[in-house]
Amino acid sequence: MDTTDAREGPLVLDGGLATRLETYGCDLSDSLWSARLLVEEPGVIRRAHRDFFEAGADVAIAAGYQASIPALTARGLTRAEASRVVASSVELARAERDAYGSGLVAAGVGPYGAFLADGSEYTGAYDLGEEGLYLWHRERWQILAGSGADLMACETVPSLAEARALRRLAEETPGMRAWVSLSCRDGSRVSDGTPLRAVVEELAPAHAEGSLVAVGVNCVAPRHVPALVRTVAEAGVDAVAYPNSGEAWDSASRQWTGTSEPAGFGAAAVEWWRAGAVLVGGCCRTGPEHISSVRAHLDRAGA
């Protein structure tokens, strides 16, 4: 993978931004999730980016996951104001990167399901097809493509249709590279049931011509990642992998269960790299301690 970063080997992504914000006492129960803080407390987002850079991350994913134009205008912002908020997600990450002195900034591009706020980013049960998804994403994509980000992080994509829509947008902005990471129901299928191999084959031409730097998975259980990454690599495509901590959400008790052990997470990241991942990090319930562990384990493995 060609990047503007001079580091050899895999690049380490940051961890769960919302997870970090919650440790500061931020209330993210709002449907805008962390995007609300872009308006109300932008300084706390910079602080979270700083924590991950200091932990060893090479790439900060900006806080744009839930920051879509429709979601923001529904809160009473004008389109111009909403566009400014979307762009500010990248500006905050860039400012902290520049203060830290190194690293890349990826504009966060959440799926349509993040706007719906109904969990459909984990099912792909959308009311829009490929063309509708392309049109829904296009305005925000154009804003972020001109925001000064180094690349775009298309995250938690649950369906073949949305992956195709994002590929089209990436191909239309050749000066801005992107990755597409998918949510998956198991070790072989994305959330809408499409085999991961079929999705990768759809995206492979965009990877070959350079508009997509990687394809992979995020917000999945770590145990599924080796098989998923191998599927991507076997198709000749560079992979990205940033799963959840390993804990599971118990909706009945409304709490996380299971273990979230940074040392084990870091050790597992070495396996993901060996399977073909060139971008490695964490998603929900991973903090700076997980990213420090990933960095240390990859360094010890000679990555």
N, C-alpha and C positions, 0 to 999 in steps of 0.2 A: 504493500500500500504506500503510495507516494503521499507524503504530507509535508506541510511547511515546518514541521518540528524536526529538529536535528537529531533527536534521539533515535538510536538503533533499537530494533526489536519491537515488541508490542507496546502500544500506548495504554496507559492506565487511565480509565475514566474515573469520574467522581462517584460518590455513593448517592443514597437517597436524600435529595434536597429537602423534601417535605419531612422526612424522618429527622433530619438535623434541625429544621425549624421548630419542630415539636419539642425538641430537647431544650429550646430556649423559652418554652412556655407559650408559643404561638398557637392560637386556636385555628385549626384548618378545617373545621366542620362545615364551613360555608361551601356552596356548590362551586365557587371559583377556586377553592382549594388554595394553593400557594400563590396563585395569580392575584388574589386579593391584596397580598402584601406588596405587590408591585405598585399599587396605588397608595396604600396606607403606611407601609413600613419598609421602603426599599433598602434602607441601611441594613436591616437584618438579613436580607438576601445576600448582600455583599459579604456579610460576616460568615455566612454559611459557605460561600464560594472560597473564602480565604481559608477556612478550616480544612477544606478538602485539598486545596493546593498545598498547604503546609503538611498534610498527611502523605503527600507523594503523588497526587493526581497530575497527569499531563494535560487532561482535557476537562474543562468545566462545561456542563450542560446547562444552558441558561433556563430561567424559570418561566418558559413559555408554554408548558404542557397544557395548561387549562386556559391560557390567555388567547382566546379566539375573538374575532370581531363580533360575532353574534352574541357571545356570552357577555362581553363587556358593554355592548350597546343595550342589551336587555337590562343592565343595571343603571341605565340612564346616561351613559357617556355618549357623546356624539361620535360619528365615525372617525373624525379627525383625532379626537381624544383617545379613542380605542386604539387607533393605529399607533399613536405615540406610546401608549402603554405596552403594546406588543414589542415595539422597537426597543423600549427601555429594558426589557429583559436581557437583551444582548449587551446593551450599554453598561449595565451593572456588572455583568460577568467580565466584560472587557476591562472595565476600570479596575476591578480587583486583580485580574490577570496582570495588568500593567503595573500595578502596585507591587505585586508579588515578584514580577520580573521575568516570568517565562510561562509557557503553556499555550494551549489552544482553547478557543471558545466555540462550542457547537450551539447553534440556535435550537431550542427545544420546540419540536413540532408534535404536539399531541394528536391523537386520533379523533375522529368525529365522535366516538363514544365518550371521550372526555368532556365534550360540550354537552352531550345528552345527560351525562352524570347519572346513568342508569346501570352502569356495569357492563355495557355492551362492548367495551374494548376487550372484554374477556369472552365474548360469544360471537361477535361479528353480526349480531342480529340487528341490522340497520334498516332504516326506511329509505335509504338512498342506494343507488347502484353506482357503477364506476364513474359515469359522467357526472352524476350529482355530487359525488365525493370530490371529483376533480374541481368542479366549480366551487364547492364549499371551501376547499383548502386554498384556492388560488390567490385570493386577496392577501391573506396572511403570509402565504409563501413569498409573494412579491415584496412585501414589507421586510420580511426577514432576510431575503436574498440581498437586499440593499442596506442591511443594518451594520455591516462590518464584521459579521461572524466569519470564522474560518471555514465552517461547514455547517450542515444541517443534520440534526438528529431526529429522524422520524421514528417515534417510539410507540411501543405497545400496539402495533398494527395487527388487528385480529383477522383480516380477511384478504383473500386474493384480490377482490375488487379495489380495496383501499390501497393495497400495495401497487397495483397497476396505476391508479390515479396519481400516487406520489412519484412513481417512476416517470410518468409523463411530465410532471412539473420539474423534476430534476433534469430531464432532457431539454427542457425549454430554457433553463438557466445554466448554460455550460460553464460560466465562470464561478459557479457555486456548487461544490461537491456535497454529497449527502451520504448518510447511511440509512438503511431501513432495518429496524429491529421489530420482530413480531412477537405477539403473545401466543402461547402454544398451550394446548390442552393436555399434551403428553410429550413423549420423546420423539414423535414423528409427524404430528399434525398441528397446524396452526388452529386458532380458536374456532374458526368457522368450519373446521373439519377437513379443509384442504390439506393434502400431504405437503409437508414443508418442501420436499424436493420439487414439486410442481411450482410452488411460488418462487423458489430460487431460480428455476429455469426461466421463468418469466422475467426475472430481474437481471439475469446474467448478462444479456447484451449491454445493458446500461453500465454494468460493472466493467465489461470489457472495453467500452469506449470512454470510461473515466468519469461519468457523472455520478455513479454510485461507488464509494470507496469500500463499502462492506455491506453485507446482509447478515442478519443474525437474529438474536432473541434477547428480550429483556422481560422483567417482571414475571419470571417463571421460577419453578422450584430448581435449586441447584442440581438435584439428581438427574434432571432431564438434559442438562446442558451438554455433556460430552457427546451424546448421540446426536443432538440437534446441530452442534457445531461440525461434527464429522459429515453430516448430510450436506451442509453448506460447502465445506472444503472439497468434498468429493465431486461437487459440481464445478470446481475450478474457481470458486469465488472466495475472496477474503471474508472472514467472519468477525462479527461483533457479538460479545456476550456480556450481559450484566444482569444476572438474576437477582431475585430476592434473597434475603438472608438465610432462608431455610425454614423460617417460622411460617405458620399457617394461621389465617384469620378464622376464628370461630364466630360465626355470625350470631349464634344463639346467645353466647355469653358476652359477645362484643369485646373480645380480647384476642391478642396474639398468643398462640401456643407453640410449643416446640423450642428448639434451641437456636441461638444465634451466636455462634462462637467464632470470633474473628480469625483465630489461627487455622481452624479447619477451612474457613472460607478462602483464606489466602492459599492454602495448600491445594484446594480444588482448582483455583485459578490457573495454577501451573498446568493442570491437566487440560483445561480449556485452551490454553495457549498451544500446547503440544498437539491438540486436535485440529488447530487451524485458526484460532482467534487472534486477530491482530489488534483488536480493541477490547480491553477487559476491564470490568468494574463491577459496581453493585447498584441495585435498585432499592425497592422498599425494604425498610428495616436495616439497611446497612449505613454505617456512619464512618467517620474518619478512621476509627480503629480498624474497620474492615479494609479500608483502602490502604492504610499503612501495612497491613498484613499482606495484601496482594502485592504491593510494591516490594516488600522484603522477600517474599517467597519467589517472585519472578527474578529478582536480582540474584538470589542464591542459586536459582536454577540456570543462570547464565542467559536469561532471555534478553 
